[in-house]
Amino acid sequence: MIASMNTVLQTLPPLIPGVGGALITSFQALGTIMSFQNEVNPSTRTQYSKFAATAASSSTDTIIKGTKEEETKKKKKQLVSSETGMTIIYAPAFFVSIFILLGDSSLVTFLPNPTLACVLCTIHFAKRVCEVKFLHKYSGTVELAVSSFIGTYYALISILICSVATPTPSATFVWIGTSLFSIGVVGNLYHHYLLANLRSSNSGGNSGTTTDSSSSKRYITPKGGLFEFVAAPHYLFELIGWLGLAIVAEHVNAFLVFTSMSSYLAGRAVSQNRWNREKFQDEWSNDKKNLIPFLF
C-alpha cells in the first residue's frame, strides 16, 4: 500500500519545496480564491483599462464631498498615459523572461536553465508588448502605482514559470500544451484586433454607439468573433494560452498561475458584461455570457 502511494505521488506534478515554496503556493491559492470576487466588486476591482475611468469618476465624487485631506491624497496620485501604463504592465515580464531565455547560466549562476515553458512565456509577453505599441488605441490615464504593481506581479510570474518548468516535458504534453498556447495567442490577438478596430471607427450616431458624457469617450458595441456570444472572448483565449503554458511546464505552481488568472479574468469578464449592459442597453443581449459561450 505504501509503495503504491509513493508511486502515485511520484507521478504528480511537483510543488516548490520548503517553507518558501509553501508560502508561494498559499499565496497563489489565496489569489485563486479571492481574485474573482475582488474583480466583480467595483470598490475592489483593479482600476486600469476601461475601469480606470470609473475609478477617476468615483474619486472625483469623493473629493467633492470629502475633506481637504482627501483632496491632498488625490493630488499625490501620479497618473501616466494609458499606453505608458500598459507598457509598464507587460514590459518587465518580457525582459525578465527573455533574459532567462537568452542568459548564460554558466556565467550568471542564479539563472534557471531555459525551457520550452520559458520560450512560450517570452512569446506571450512579447506579443502583449507589441500589441501595446502597434495595435491598441488609447485614451485617458492610469495610476502609475496600479501599473507598477501589475507589472511587478507579471514579472514574478515569469520568474516563477521559468524557474519551475520541467526541462523535459513529455511529447504528449508538448503537443497538447503548444497547441492550446497557439490557439490562445491567435484567438486573443484576433479579438484584440476587433477591439482596436472599434476604437478606430469614425464617430457618428451609429447603432450600438454610446457616449460617456463625463469623459466624452465614444463606445461602440463589440461585434464579430466570439463577441457575438460572450463579453470577453479575448480573456477566454488568454486563459487557453495560460493553460497550454502550464501543461508544458508540468508543475503545480504553473497550474496555480492558470487558476489564479482564471479567477481574475473571470471576475473582470463579469464586470465587463455588466458594464456593456449598462452602456449599450438594448444593443447588448441580457443572455450574452461573460467568458465561455453558452456556459458562463
Summary of the structure (lengths in Angstrom):
residues: 296
radius of gyration: 21.0
end to end distance: 41.6
largest distance: 72.4
contacts: 918
relative contact order: 0.14
helix: 68%
strand: 5%
